[in-house]
Amino acid sequence: MMAECKKIGKYKNRLMDKEYQKIEIITVEEILKGNRISIPTSQQIAVVKSAQLKEIGKEQGKLF
């Protein structure tokens, strides 16, 4: 079954310039040993800027 999964091929994530298996099988034993499935995540890149605190001025009223 593992060999068949490798035959399916890989997915190329152009944004992170990295390849991932299209199908990956991981056993419970491997999970318990700390291994994880290799998937693209948004944690690998910082797309969103951190919000900056803006002083509340007269233009913004109270909510309640």
PDB file as gemmi writes it, atoms N, CA and C in Angstrom:
CRYST1    1.000    1.000    1.000  90.00  90.00  90.00 P 1                      
ATOM      1  N   MET A   1       0.821  -1.182   0.000  1.00  0.00           N  
ATOM      2  CA  MET A   1       0.000   0.000   0.000  1.00  0.00           C  
ATOM      3  C   MET A   1       0.877   1.263   0.000  1.00  0.00           C  
ATOM      4  N   MET A   2       1.972   1.256   0.738  1.00  0.00           N  
ATOM      5  CA  MET A   2       2.878   2.407   0.793  1.00  0.00           C  
ATOM      6  C   MET A   2       3.481   2.676  -0.584  1.00  0.00           C  
ATOM      7  N   ALA A   3       3.865   1.615  -1.291  1.00  0.00           N  
ATOM      8  CA  ALA A   3       4.453   1.770  -2.621  1.00  0.00           C  
ATOM      9  C   ALA A   3       3.440   2.362  -3.598  1.00  0.00           C  
ATOM     10  N   GLU A   4       2.177   1.941  -3.475  1.00  0.00           N  
ATOM     11  CA  GLU A   4       1.129   2.470  -4.338  1.00  0.00           C  
ATOM     12  C   GLU A   4       0.922   3.966  -4.104  1.00  0.00           C  
ATOM     13  N   CYS A   5       1.015   4.386  -2.868  1.00  0.00           N  
ATOM     14  CA  CYS A   5       0.866   5.813  -2.549  1.00  0.00           C  
ATOM     15  C   CYS A   5       1.984   6.637  -3.179  1.00  0.00           C  
ATOM     16  N   LYS A   6       3.188   6.115  -3.146  1.00  0.00           N  
ATOM     17  CA  LYS A   6       4.323   6.837  -3.739  1.00  0.00           C  
ATOM     18  C   LYS A   6       4.188   6.940  -5.254  1.00  0.00           C  
ATOM     19  N   LYS A   7       3.518   5.958  -5.880  1.00  0.00           N  
ATOM     20  CA  LYS A   7       3.317   5.991  -7.326  1.00  0.00           C  
ATOM     21  C   LYS A   7       2.382   7.122  -7.750  1.00  0.00           C  
ATOM     22  N   ILE A   8       1.506   7.537  -6.850  1.00  0.00           N  
ATOM     23  CA  ILE A   8       0.533   8.593  -7.154  1.00  0.00           C  
ATOM     24  C   ILE A   8       1.248   9.898  -7.485  1.00  0.00           C  
ATOM     25  N   GLY A   9       2.383  10.126  -6.854  1.00  0.00           N  
ATOM     26  CA  GLY A   9       3.156  11.316  -7.183  1.00  0.00           C  
ATOM     27  C   GLY A   9       3.167  12.346  -6.068  1.00  0.00           C  
ATOM     28  N   LYS A  10       3.676  13.509  -6.422  1.00  0.00           N  
ATOM     29  CA  LYS A  10       3.837  14.576  -5.442  1.00  0.00           C  
ATOM     30  C   LYS A  10       3.104  15.830  -5.886  1.00  0.00           C  
ATOM     31  N   TYR A  11       2.819  16.668  -4.921  1.00  0.00           N  
ATOM     32  CA  TYR A  11       2.199  17.969  -5.130  1.00  0.00           C  
ATOM     33  C   TYR A  11       3.270  19.018  -4.887  1.00  0.00           C  
ATOM     34  N   LYS A  12       3.441  19.949  -5.807  1.00  0.00           N  
ATOM     35  CA  LYS A  12       4.439  21.012  -5.671  1.00  0.00           C  
ATOM     36  C   LYS A  12       3.742  22.286  -5.219  1.00  0.00           C  
ATOM     37  N   ASN A  13       4.080  22.751  -4.026  1.00  0.00           N  
ATOM     38  CA  ASN A  13       3.556  24.006  -3.525  1.00  0.00           C  
ATOM     39  C   ASN A  13       4.500  25.107  -3.993  1.00  0.00           C  
ATOM     40  N   ARG A  14       4.053  25.879  -4.966  1.00  0.00           N  
ATOM     41  CA  ARG A  14       4.912  26.903  -5.561  1.00  0.00           C  
ATOM     42  C   ARG A  14       5.200  28.044  -4.596  1.00  0.00           C  
ATOM     43  N   LEU A  15       4.252  28.339  -3.722  1.00  0.00           N  
ATOM     44  CA  LEU A  15       4.422  29.438  -2.778  1.00  0.00           C  
ATOM     45  C   LEU A  15       5.577  29.186  -1.825  1.00  0.00           C  
ATOM     46  N   MET A  16       5.694  27.945  -1.352  1.00  0.00           N  
ATOM     47  CA  MET A  16       6.754  27.599  -0.414  1.00  0.00           C  
ATOM     48  C   MET A  16       7.898  26.845  -1.083  1.00  0.00           C  
ATOM     49  N   ASP A  17       7.753  26.595  -2.384  1.00  0.00           N  
ATOM     50  CA  ASP A  17       8.763  25.878  -3.160  1.00  0.00           C  
ATOM     51  C   ASP A  17       9.157  24.557  -2.488  1.00  0.00           C  
ATOM     52  N   LYS A  18       8.127  23.766  -2.183  1.00  0.00           N  
ATOM     53  CA  LYS A  18       8.343  22.481  -1.516  1.00  0.00           C  
ATOM     54  C   LYS A  18       7.388  21.448  -2.102  1.00  0.00           C  
ATOM     55  N   GLU A  19       7.816  20.181  -2.108  1.00  0.00           N  
ATOM     56  CA  GLU A  19       6.975  19.104  -2.623  1.00  0.00           C  
ATOM     57  C   GLU A  19       6.441  18.251  -1.472  1.00  0.00           C  
ATOM     58  N   TYR A  20       5.212  17.785  -1.647  1.00  0.00           N  
ATOM     59  CA  TYR A  20       4.548  16.929  -0.664  1.00  0.00           C  
ATOM     60  C   TYR A  20       3.948  15.738  -1.398  1.00  0.00           C  
ATOM     61  N   GLN A  21       3.919  14.587  -0.745  1.00  0.00           N  
ATOM     62  CA  GLN A  21       3.254  13.411  -1.322  1.00  0.00           C  
ATOM     63  C   GLN A  21       1.770  13.723  -1.452  1.00  0.00           C  
ATOM     64  N   LYS A  22       1.149  13.336  -2.579  1.00  0.00           N  
ATOM     65  CA  LYS A  22      -0.282  13.542  -2.745  1.00  0.00           C  
ATOM     66  C   LYS A  22      -1.066  12.690  -1.762  1.00  0.00           C  
ATOM     67  N   ILE A  23      -0.581  11.470  -1.527  1.00  0.00           N  
ATOM     68  CA  ILE A  23      -1.195  10.576  -0.539  1.00  0.00           C  
ATOM     69  C   ILE A  23      -0.080  10.091   0.371  1.00  0.00           C  
ATOM     70  N   GLU A  24      -0.274  10.261   1.673  1.00  0.00           N  
ATOM     71  CA  GLU A  24       0.723   9.815   2.640  1.00  0.00           C  
ATOM     72  C   GLU A  24       0.030   9.019   3.731  1.00  0.00           C  
ATOM     73  N   ILE A  25       0.567   7.862   4.029  1.00  0.00           N  
ATOM     74  CA  ILE A  25       0.016   7.002   5.071  1.00  0.00           C  
ATOM     75  C   ILE A  25       0.973   7.022   6.259  1.00  0.00           C  
ATOM     76  N   ILE A  26       0.406   7.202   7.425  1.00  0.00           N  
ATOM     77  CA  ILE A  26       1.209   7.173   8.649  1.00  0.00           C  
ATOM     78  C   ILE A  26       0.499   6.253   9.648  1.00  0.00           C  
ATOM     79  N   THR A  27       1.258   5.410  10.311  1.00  0.00           N  
ATOM     80  CA  THR A  27       0.666   4.452  11.247  1.00  0.00           C  
ATOM     81  C   THR A  27       0.497   5.096  12.618  1.00  0.00           C  
ATOM     82  N   VAL A  28      -0.317   4.480  13.439  1.00  0.00           N  
ATOM     83  CA  VAL A  28      -0.519   4.941  14.809  1.00  0.00           C  
ATOM     84  C   VAL A  28       0.812   4.882  15.564  1.00  0.00           C  
ATOM     85  N   GLU A  29       1.575   3.842  15.327  1.00  0.00           N  
ATOM     86  CA  GLU A  29       2.881   3.710  15.980  1.00  0.00           C  
ATOM     87  C   GLU A  29       3.780   4.904  15.635  1.00  0.00           C  
ATOM     88  N   GLU A  30       3.776   5.310  14.368  1.00  0.00           N  
ATOM     89  CA  GLU A  30       4.594   6.456  13.953  1.00  0.00           C  
ATOM     90  C   GLU A  30       4.115   7.751  14.616  1.00  0.00           C  
ATOM     91  N   ILE A  31       2.800   7.906  14.745  1.00  0.00           N  
ATOM     92  CA  ILE A  31       2.241   9.084  15.416  1.00  0.00           C  
ATOM     93  C   ILE A  31       2.686   9.115  16.872  1.00  0.00           C  
ATOM     94  N   LEU A  32       2.624   7.951  17.534  1.00  0.00           N  
ATOM     95  CA  LEU A  32       3.030   7.887  18.941  1.00  0.00           C  
ATOM     96  C   LEU A  32       4.521   8.156  19.128  1.00  0.00           C  
ATOM     97  N   LYS A  33       5.298   7.899  18.085  1.00  0.00           N  
ATOM     98  CA  LYS A  33       6.730   8.190  18.133  1.00  0.00           C  
ATOM     99  C   LYS A  33       7.037   9.654  17.826  1.00  0.00           C  
ATOM    100  N   GLY A  34       6.001  10.410  17.459  1.00  0.00           N  
ATOM    101  CA  GLY A  34       6.191  11.832  17.201  1.00  0.00           C  
ATOM    102  C   GLY A  34       6.218  12.229  15.740  1.00  0.00           C  
ATOM    103  N   ASN A  35       6.100  11.268  14.839  1.00  0.00           N  
ATOM    104  CA  ASN A  35       6.087  11.589  13.403  1.00  0.00           C  
ATOM    105  C   ASN A  35       4.738  12.196  13.032  1.00  0.00           C  
ATOM    106  N   ARG A  36       4.734  13.049  12.045  1.00  0.00           N  
ATOM    107  CA  ARG A  36       3.508  13.684  11.574  1.00  0.00           C  
ATOM    108  C   ARG A  36       3.454  13.629  10.053  1.00  0.00           C  
ATOM    109  N   ILE A  37       2.265  13.818   9.517  1.00  0.00           N  
ATOM    110  CA  ILE A  37       2.086  13.882   8.071  1.00  0.00           C  
ATOM    111  C   ILE A  37       2.670  15.204   7.591  1.00  0.00           C  
ATOM    112  N   SER A  38       3.351  15.148   6.483  1.00  0.00           N  
ATOM    113  CA  SER A  38       3.952  16.347   5.910  1.00  0.00           C  
ATOM    114  C   SER A  38       2.928  17.039   5.026  1.00  0.00           C  
ATOM    115  N   ILE A  39       2.378  18.152   5.518  1.00  0.00           N  
ATOM    116  CA  ILE A  39       1.376  18.903   4.756  1.00  0.00           C  
ATOM    117  C   ILE A  39       1.748  20.384   4.745  1.00  0.00           C  
ATOM    118  N   PRO A  40       1.325  21.097   3.705  1.00  0.00           N  
ATOM    119  CA  PRO A  40       1.582  22.538   3.697  1.00  0.00           C  
ATOM    120  C   PRO A  40       0.699  23.228   4.727  1.00  0.00           C  
ATOM    121  N   THR A  41       1.294  24.112   5.486  1.00  0.00           N  
ATOM    122  CA  THR A  41       0.524  24.854   6.490  1.00  0.00           C  
ATOM    123  C   THR A  41       0.792  26.336   6.360  1.00  0.00           C  
ATOM    124  N   SER A  42      -0.123  27.111   6.849  1.00  0.00           N  
ATOM    125  CA  SER A  42       0.048  28.557   6.801  1.00  0.00           C  
ATOM    126  C   SER A  42       1.052  29.030   7.842  1.00  0.00           C  
ATOM    127  N   GLN A  43       1.438  28.174   8.766  1.00  0.00           N  
ATOM    128  CA  GLN A  43       2.402  28.562   9.790  1.00  0.00           C  
ATOM    129  C   GLN A  43       3.806  28.693   9.218  1.00  0.00           C  
ATOM    130  N   GLN A  44       4.040  28.133   8.053  1.00  0.00           N  
ATOM    131  CA  GLN A  44       5.372  28.151   7.474  1.00  0.00           C  
ATOM    132  C   GLN A  44       5.714  29.487   6.821  1.00  0.00           C  
ATOM    133  N   ILE A  45       4.714  30.298   6.542  1.00  0.00           N  
ATOM    134  CA  ILE A  45       4.983  31.604   5.956  1.00  0.00           C  
ATOM    135  C   ILE A  45       4.172  32.668   6.684  1.00  0.00           C  
ATOM    136  N   ALA A  46       4.675  33.850   6.717  1.00  0.00           N  
ATOM    137  CA  ALA A  46       3.964  34.956   7.350  1.00  0.00           C  
ATOM    138  C   ALA A  46       3.338  35.810   6.255  1.00  0.00           C  
ATOM    139  N   VAL A  47       2.072  35.567   5.973  1.00  0.00           N  
ATOM    140  CA  VAL A  47       1.385  36.280   4.915  1.00  0.00           C  
ATOM    141  C   VAL A  47       0.725  37.542   5.465  1.00  0.00           C  
ATOM    142  N   VAL A  48       0.185  37.439   6.653  1.00  0.00           N  
ATOM    143  CA  VAL A  48      -0.567  38.536   7.240  1.00  0.00           C  
ATOM    144  C   VAL A  48       0.343  39.336   8.162  1.00  0.00           C  
ATOM    145  N   LYS A  49       0.320  40.635   8.002  1.00  0.00           N  
ATOM    146  CA  LYS A  49       1.089  41.492   8.896  1.00  0.00           C  
ATOM    147  C   LYS A  49       0.403  41.538  10.252  1.00  0.00           C  
ATOM    148  N   SER A  50       1.172  41.751  11.280  1.00  0.00           N  
ATOM    149  CA  SER A  50       0.599  41.903  12.606  1.00  0.00           C  
ATOM    150  C   SER A  50      -0.134  43.237  12.683  1.00  0.00           C  
ATOM    151  N   ALA A  51      -1.245  43.243  13.344  1.00  0.00           N  
ATOM    152  CA  ALA A  51      -2.014  44.475  13.503  1.00  0.00           C  
ATOM    153  C   ALA A  51      -1.296  45.402  14.467  1.00  0.00           C  
ATOM    154  N   GLN A  52      -1.336  46.664  14.148  1.00  0.00           N  
ATOM    155  CA  GLN A  52      -0.723  47.650  15.028  1.00  0.00           C  
ATOM    156  C   GLN A  52      -1.812  48.302  15.858  1.00  0.00           C  
ATOM    157  N   LEU A  53      -1.510  48.552  17.120  1.00  0.00           N  
ATOM    158  CA  LEU A  53      -2.453  49.191  18.014  1.00  0.00           C  
ATOM    159  C   LEU A  53      -2.610  50.640  17.604  1.00  0.00           C  
ATOM    160  N   LYS A  54      -3.836  51.049  17.411  1.00  0.00           N  
ATOM    161  CA  LYS A  54      -4.119  52.416  17.018  1.00  0.00           C  
ATOM    162  C   LYS A  54      -4.829  53.104  18.168  1.00  0.00           C  
ATOM    163  N   GLU A  55      -4.404  54.286  18.458  1.00  0.00           N  
ATOM    164  CA  GLU A  55      -5.012  55.035  19.555  1.00  0.00           C  
ATOM    165  C   GLU A  55      -6.464  55.336  19.214  1.00  0.00           C  
ATOM    166  N   ILE A  56      -7.337  55.121  20.191  1.00  0.00           N  
ATOM    167  CA  ILE A  56      -8.757  55.393  19.978  1.00  0.00           C  
ATOM    168  C   ILE A  56      -8.960  56.898  20.078  1.00  0.00           C  
ATOM    169  N   GLY A  57      -9.457  57.448  19.006  1.00  0.00           N  
ATOM    170  CA  GLY A  57      -9.655  58.897  18.947  1.00  0.00           C  
ATOM    171  C   GLY A  57     -11.118  59.272  18.954  1.00  0.00           C  
ATOM    172  N   LYS A  58     -11.369  60.503  18.632  1.00  0.00           N  
ATOM    173  CA  LYS A  58     -12.747  61.030  18.629  1.00  0.00           C  
ATOM    174  C   LYS A  58     -13.596  60.384  17.530  1.00  0.00           C  
ATOM    175  N   GLU A  59     -12.968  59.936  16.452  1.00  0.00           N  
ATOM    176  CA  GLU A  59     -13.734  59.368  15.339  1.00  0.00           C  
ATOM    177  C   GLU A  59     -14.367  58.019  15.662  1.00  0.00           C  
ATOM    178  N   GLN A  60     -13.920  57.373  16.725  1.00  0.00           N  
ATOM    179  CA  GLN A  60     -14.486  56.080  17.110  1.00  0.00           C  
ATOM    180  C   GLN A  60     -15.261  56.238  18.395  1.00  0.00           C  
ATOM    181  N   GLY A  61     -16.547  55.967  18.303  1.00  0.00           N  
ATOM    182  CA  GLY A  61     -17.414  56.099  19.477  1.00  0.00           C  
ATOM    183  C   GLY A  61     -17.406  54.827  20.311  1.00  0.00           C  
ATOM    184  N   LYS A  62     -18.117  54.881  21.429  1.00  0.00           N  
ATOM    185  CA  LYS A  62     -18.244  53.713  22.297  1.00  0.00           C  
ATOM    186  C   LYS A  62     -19.264  52.753  21.704  1.00  0.00           C  
ATOM    187  N   LEU A  63     -19.083  51.480  21.973  1.00  0.00           N  
ATOM    188  CA  LEU A  63     -19.994  50.460  21.456  1.00  0.00           C  
ATOM    189  C   LEU A  63     -21.299  50.453  22.230  1.00  0.00           C  
ATOM    190  N   PHE A  64     -21.227  50.582  23.533  1.00  0.00           N  
ATOM    191  CA  PHE A  64     -22.431  50.540  24.365  1.00  0.00           C  
ATOM    192  C   PHE A  64     -22.576  51.828  25.138  1.00  0.00           C  
TER     193      PHE A  64                                                      
END                                                                             
